[in-house]
Every structure is written in C-alpha cells, then in structure tokens.
Amino acid sequence: MMRQSLQAVLPEISGNKTSLLRKSVCSDLLTLFNSPHSALPSLLVSGMPEWQVHNPSDKHLQSWYCRQLRSALLFHEPRIAALQVNLKEAYCHTLAISL
C-alpha cells in the first residue's frame, strides 16, 4: 500500500475547507493507486501503458510516461488545480514517482 505523502495544489479555499479537501483528494488518490486493475475505470486500465514492457533507462520514455500519468490524474481528479509528476527511480519492474 502506498504510504507516501501526496501534495497537490488545490483551488483557493479558506481555512478548514482547504484541509478537508486536501485530505479527501489524497485519500481518493491513494485508493486509486492501490485498487486492483478490475476495480479501476477502463480508461485508466487501458490508457496507462505497462511500465515493464519498456526500456526503463530511456529518458524520453520516462518523461513521456510522467506526462501521461499527470494527464490521467488531472482528468480523473478535477479537484487538483496543478500537479507535477517526477520520476524518482526506474527499474525493470518498478517505477517510483513523486507527486
């Protein structure tokens, strides 16, 4: 299960509402990342390519993959106003990203 902190730039909302919205978005994203493929919307399942079939050392591919992930997250989570996806580590079967 993903336990890292997710940070997102959310629309300007005053006080406690910002905190509640941020917690809600983070909770929904953690659920999304930890859901089995069958429970995910078909666009996410078929829209995001499998990382294992690509060359993990290809910098162009890494950049493209981060852009695709960012696009999918912004599409499926409209409460996020801005998002930056960065690649932390890339191995044959593992992709570590920071949001």
C-alpha beads as a LAMMPS data file, in Angstrom:
LAMMPS data file: protein, C-alpha beads

99 atoms
98 bonds

1 atom types
1 bond types

-500.0 500.0 xlo xhi
-500.0 500.0 ylo yhi
-500.0 500.0 zlo zhi

Masses

1 110.0

Atoms # bond

1 1 1 0.000 0.000 0.000
2 1 1 1.291 3.457 -0.861
3 1 1 2.151 5.352 2.317
4 1 1 3.967 8.390 0.992
5 1 1 2.637 11.892 1.304
6 1 1 0.791 13.280 -1.700
7 1 1 0.906 17.029 -2.199
8 1 1 -1.343 18.842 -4.624
9 1 1 -2.073 22.472 -5.383
10 1 1 -5.772 22.909 -4.732
11 1 1 -8.095 25.797 -5.538
12 1 1 -8.011 28.643 -3.016
13 1 1 -10.491 27.829 -0.267
14 1 1 -10.370 29.386 3.166
15 1 1 -9.460 27.708 6.434
16 1 1 -10.685 24.271 7.353
17 1 1 -12.257 23.605 3.943
18 1 1 -8.805 23.528 2.322
19 1 1 -7.588 20.941 4.806
20 1 1 -10.668 18.770 4.338
21 1 1 -10.443 18.997 0.546
22 1 1 -6.728 18.146 0.575
23 1 1 -7.352 15.100 2.791
24 1 1 -10.199 13.979 0.549
25 1 1 -8.097 14.268 -2.631
26 1 1 -5.164 12.417 -1.053
27 1 1 -7.454 9.668 0.197
28 1 1 -9.047 9.243 -3.234
29 1 1 -5.644 9.128 -4.965
30 1 1 -4.335 6.539 -2.509
31 1 1 -7.439 4.441 -3.173
32 1 1 -6.911 4.807 -6.922
33 1 1 -3.229 3.786 -6.755
34 1 1 -3.968 0.796 -4.517
35 1 1 -7.007 -0.543 -6.385
36 1 1 -6.813 -3.789 -8.341
37 1 1 -6.995 -3.284 -12.107
38 1 1 -10.512 -4.707 -12.336
39 1 1 -11.848 -2.016 -9.991
40 1 1 -10.319 0.880 -11.936
41 1 1 -12.166 2.793 -14.657
42 1 1 -11.454 1.282 -18.069
43 1 1 -9.774 4.483 -19.302
44 1 1 -7.115 4.202 -16.599
45 1 1 -6.585 0.487 -17.172
46 1 1 -6.250 0.741 -20.938
47 1 1 -4.948 4.308 -21.073
48 1 1 -1.807 3.915 -18.977
49 1 1 0.851 1.723 -20.608
50 1 1 2.546 -1.069 -18.707
51 1 1 5.934 0.066 -17.463
52 1 1 7.539 -3.416 -17.631
53 1 1 7.391 -3.682 -21.434
54 1 1 9.505 -0.554 -21.986
55 1 1 13.184 0.292 -21.575
56 1 1 13.353 1.932 -18.112
57 1 1 16.605 3.767 -18.904
58 1 1 15.130 5.701 -21.860
59 1 1 14.897 9.336 -20.632
60 1 1 12.452 10.314 -23.392
61 1 1 10.161 7.443 -22.402
62 1 1 10.406 8.371 -18.710
63 1 1 9.365 11.938 -19.473
64 1 1 6.501 10.765 -21.691
65 1 1 5.281 8.336 -19.021
66 1 1 5.238 11.072 -16.357
67 1 1 3.263 13.348 -18.703
68 1 1 0.748 10.553 -19.388
69 1 1 0.322 9.853 -15.673
70 1 1 -0.107 13.564 -14.907
71 1 1 -2.719 13.899 -17.635
72 1 1 -4.689 10.881 -16.393
73 1 1 -4.612 12.079 -12.773
74 1 1 -5.778 15.587 -13.660
75 1 1 -8.552 14.139 -15.829
76 1 1 -9.824 11.762 -13.134
77 1 1 -9.364 14.104 -10.180
78 1 1 -10.797 17.527 -11.097
79 1 1 -10.225 18.880 -7.573
80 1 1 -6.479 19.134 -8.298
81 1 1 -5.663 22.511 -9.840
82 1 1 -1.991 21.787 -10.608
83 1 1 0.192 18.704 -10.399
84 1 1 3.822 17.879 -11.066
85 1 1 4.867 14.248 -11.601
86 1 1 8.570 13.441 -11.293
87 1 1 10.395 10.170 -11.720
88 1 1 12.432 9.236 -8.650
89 1 1 13.686 5.779 -9.667
90 1 1 13.140 3.486 -12.637
91 1 1 13.866 -0.231 -12.569
92 1 1 12.794 -3.075 -14.800
93 1 1 9.539 -3.809 -12.960
94 1 1 9.322 -0.848 -10.584
95 1 1 8.621 2.809 -11.149
96 1 1 8.921 5.222 -8.211
97 1 1 7.346 8.628 -8.750
98 1 1 6.778 11.724 -6.666
99 1 1 3.635 13.772 -6.921

Bonds

1 1 1 2
2 1 2 3
3 1 3 4
4 1 4 5
5 1 5 6
6 1 6 7
7 1 7 8
8 1 8 9
9 1 9 10
10 1 10 11
11 1 11 12
12 1 12 13
13 1 13 14
14 1 14 15
15 1 15 16
16 1 16 17
17 1 17 18
18 1 18 19
19 1 19 20
20 1 20 21
21 1 21 22
22 1 22 23
23 1 23 24
24 1 24 25
25 1 25 26
26 1 26 27
27 1 27 28
28 1 28 29
29 1 29 30
30 1 30 31
31 1 31 32
32 1 32 33
33 1 33 34
34 1 34 35
35 1 35 36
36 1 36 37
37 1 37 38
38 1 38 39
39 1 39 40
40 1 40 41
41 1 41 42
42 1 42 43
43 1 43 44
44 1 44 45
45 1 45 46
46 1 46 47
47 1 47 48
48 1 48 49
49 1 49 50
50 1 50 51
51 1 51 52
52 1 52 53
53 1 53 54
54 1 54 55
55 1 55 56
56 1 56 57
57 1 57 58
58 1 58 59
59 1 59 60
60 1 60 61
61 1 61 62
62 1 62 63
63 1 63 64
64 1 64 65
65 1 65 66
66 1 66 67
67 1 67 68
68 1 68 69
69 1 69 70
70 1 70 71
71 1 71 72
72 1 72 73
73 1 73 74
74 1 74 75
75 1 75 76
76 1 76 77
77 1 77 78
78 1 78 79
79 1 79 80
80 1 80 81
81 1 81 82
82 1 82 83
83 1 83 84
84 1 84 85
85 1 85 86
86 1 86 87
87 1 87 88
88 1 88 89
89 1 89 90
90 1 90 91
91 1 91 92
92 1 92 93
93 1 93 94
94 1 94 95
95 1 95 96
96 1 96 97
97 1 97 98
98 1 98 99
